């Protein structure tokens, strides 16, 4: 097992400074509660709504209200942005993350959110496009390419897959060919591009602004 595949802990390095301690008072009833967390405390990186819940119960609850967009990212060189993409997908409640190319990816940037986010692997672009076609989802490329339309001037489809390329080369030729539309993100500084992790957060938030209501309390 290589280092970037080592199982991560739900607890951050400063676990005693975050989360909550053992449950105070009589233990609550409910199948969604984790007996161990109730006794020992819950130091995981989860919102208060899910304190002391079993991981499986958290995932099941998220599945009740996941959004209708998916996110895909190409992975031909173990791109370090993938963990951030997964973390963003969890924050904005994407239906799934699709990793196209190499199966292995560096999970450190995900901050353990991959335990709560559905992640699917596709070995090739063709495999990914076949899945998208079967699901009836248009593939929307996000990249600053000639001919891309400014994302600030459009509304992303309610049901779609947003695909991002690797750091440096961006979307591959095969991925570009598979896209029904290409959108760019406006930039105003000297750099010619922003990384896929940042771009994914901007694009997902654009979808949320167009189609999602307020998050639960």
NORVEN-V64550 format. One record per residue. N is the residue number from 0. SS is DSSP state (H for helix, E for strand, - for the rest). D_CENTER is the distance of its C-alpha to the mean C-alpha in Angstrom with 2 decimals. Layout:
# NORVEN-V64550
N:SS:D_CENTER / N:SS:D_CENTER
This chain:
# NORVEN-V64550
0:-:23.60 / 1:-:22.46 / 2:H:21.27 / 3:H:17.58 / 4:H:17.61 / 5:-:19.42 / 6:-:18.12 / 7:-:16.82 / 8:-:18.29 / 9:-:16.74 / 10:E:19.42 / 11:-:19.21 / 12:-:22.28 / 13:-:23.91 / 14:H:23.44 / 15:H:26.76 / 16:H:25.83 / 17:-:22.86 / 18:-:22.42 / 19:E:25.51 / 20:-:28.45 / 21:-:30.17 / 22:-:30.68 / 23:-:33.92 / 24:-:36.42 / 25:-:36.60 / 26:-:33.48 / 27:-:31.75 / 28:-:31.82 / 29:-:28.91 / 30:-:27.22 / 31:-:23.78 / 32:E:25.14 / 33:-:24.99 / 34:H:28.61 / 35:H:27.85 / 36:H:25.57 / 37:H:28.26 / 38:H:30.87 / 39:H:29.15 / 40:-:26.75 / 41:E:22.99 / 42:-:21.57 / 43:E:17.90 / 44:-:15.12 / 45:-:14.93 / 46:-:16.29 / 47:H:19.97 / 48:H:19.59 / 49:H:18.48 / 50:-:21.00 / 51:-:22.98 / 52:E:21.02 / 53:-:20.53 / 54:H:17.05 / 55:H:17.81 / 56:H:18.93 / 57:H:15.82 / 58:H:13.74 / 59:H:16.62 / 60:H:16.70 / 61:H:13.07 / 62:H:13.89 / 63:-:16.79 / 64:-:15.00 / 65:-:11.65 / 66:-:11.65 / 67:-:12.97 / 68:E:10.68 / 69:E:8.62 / 70:E:6.88 / 71:E:8.90 / 72:E:9.98 / 73:E:13.46 / 74:E:14.41 / 75:-:18.18 / 76:-:18.88 / 77:-:16.39 / 78:-:14.48 / 79:-:13.63 / 80:-:10.89 / 81:H:8.50 / 82:H:7.98 / 83:H:7.30 / 84:H:4.75 / 85:H:2.93 / 86:H:4.79 / 87:H:4.49 / 88:H:2.25 / 89:H:4.70 / 90:H:7.12 / 91:-:7.49 / 92:-:7.42 / 93:-:6.33 / 94:-:8.75 / 95:-:7.24 / 96:E:5.67 / 97:E:9.07 / 98:E:10.52 / 99:E:13.91 / 100:E:16.75 / 101:-:17.18 / 102:-:15.90 / 103:-:15.89 / 104:-:13.33 / 105:-:13.56 / 106:-:11.64 / 107:H:13.29 / 108:H:10.86 / 109:H:8.24 / 110:-:11.15 / 111:-:11.24 / 112:H:8.13 / 113:H:7.88 / 114:H:11.05 / 115:-:9.77 / 116:-:6.78 / 117:-:8.42 / 118:E:8.24 / 119:E:11.17 / 120:E:13.34 / 121:E:15.75 / 122:-:18.57 / 123:-:19.68 / 124:H:19.00 / 125:H:21.65 / 126:H:19.97 / 127:H:16.76 / 128:H:19.01 / 129:H:21.08 / 130:H:18.23 / 131:H:17.26 / 132:H:21.01 / 133:H:21.55 / 134:H:18.84 / 135:-:20.47 / 136:-:17.45 / 137:E:18.21 / 138:E:16.31 / 139:E:15.85 / 140:E:15.95 / 141:E:15.04 / 142:-:17.62 / 143:-:20.87 / 144:-:23.19 / 145:-:26.71 / 146:-:26.73 / 147:-:23.23 / 148:E:23.55 / 149:E:22.53 / 150:H:19.40 / 151:H:21.28 / 152:H:23.91 / 153:-:22.03 / 154:-:20.10 / 155:-:17.06 / 156:-:17.78 / 157:-:16.81 / 158:-:15.85 / 159:E:14.35 / 160:E:11.98 / 161:E:10.98 / 162:E:11.68 / 163:E:11.92 / 164:-:14.56 / 165:E:15.34 / 166:-:16.74 / 167:-:20.34 / 168:-:21.02 / 169:E:18.14 / 170:-:17.90 / 171:-:20.42 / 172:H:23.43 / 173:H:22.43 / 174:H:19.01 / 175:H:20.87 / 176:H:23.43 / 177:H:21.00 / 178:-:19.68 / 179:-:21.57 / 180:E:20.90 / 181:E:19.97 / 182:E:19.04 / 183:E:19.44 / 184:-:18.54 / 185:-:21.79 / 186:-:22.77 / 187:-:26.02 / 188:-:26.60 / 189:-:27.93 / 190:-:24.84 / 191:-:24.23 / 192:-:20.43 / 193:-:17.35 / 194:-:14.77 / 195:H:11.65 / 196:H:9.52 / 197:H:11.71 / 198:H:12.00 / 199:H:8.44 / 200:H:8.79 / 201:H:12.19 / 202:H:11.55 / 203:H:9.12 / 204:H:11.77 / 205:H:14.40 / 206:H:13.34 / 207:H:13.39 / 208:H:16.76 / 209:H:18.14 / 210:H:17.27 / 211:-:16.15 / 212:-:18.67 / 213:-:18.70 / 214:-:16.51 / 215:-:18.61 / 216:-:20.89
